Amino acid sequence: MFRLIAWGSKVLEDQGFKRYQYGTVKAPVPEMGRVIKTSDHLWKIISFIRSINPPGTNPPEKVIPGKYTPPVEDSAGEAPH
C-alpha cells in the first residue's frame, strides 16, 4: 500500500504488477509521493485507511473481482469522463 500511494499504480504496473478491479473505481491511483512530505505522514494515512476499512472487511456485494480494463480513448486522445 505504501508503494501504491507513493509511486502510483502506473509505476507499479510498469514494474510488472497487475491491477485488479475492486469496487467501482476504474481510474489509476495517482502518484502522491511528492505531495506527502515524509514517510511518517504516509504511514499515518495508511493507518487511518486501515482503521476505517480493515483488510478483508469489504462486504462481498461491494467487491467486484476481475481484471482492470483501461478506458478507451476517443479520436482526440482523451478518455471518456
TACOR-V186749 format. One record per residue. RES is the residue in one letter. SS is DSSP state (A for helix, B for strand, O for the rest). PHI is phi in whole degrees, -180 to 180 (none if undefined). BURIAL is b if it has 16 or more other C-alpha atoms within 10 Angstrom, else e. Layout:
res = (RES RES)
ss = (SS SS)
phi = (PHI PHI)
burial = (BURIAL BURIAL)
This chain:
res = (M F R L I A W G S K V L E D Q G F K R Y Q Y G T V K A P V P E M G R V I K T S D H L W K I I S F I R S I N P P G T N P P E K V I P G K Y T P P V E D S A G E A P H)
ss = (O A A A A A A O A A A A A A O O O O O B O O O O O O O O O O O O O O O O O O A A A A A A A A A A A A A A O O O O O O O A A A O O O O B O O O O O B O O O O O B O O)
phi = (none -58 -66 -60 -72 -68 -98 87 -72 -62 -63 -66 -64 -64 -88 106 -74 -107 -96 -113 -83 -128 74 -110 -78 -116 -77 -70 -78 -73 -73 -113 -60 -85 -88 -82 -67 -137 -65 -63 -62 -65 -64 -67 -65 -61 -61 -64 -58 -67 -71 -93 -149 -59 -54 83 -105 -64 -61 -54 -71 -98 -101 -116 -71 140 -74 -73 -116 -62 -66 -84 -80 -83 -64 -87 83 -111 -77 -65 -99)
burial = (e e e b b b b b b b b e e e e e e e e e b e e e e e e e e e b e b e e e e e e e e b e e e e e e e e e e e e e e e e e e e e e e e e e e e e e e e e e e e e e e e)
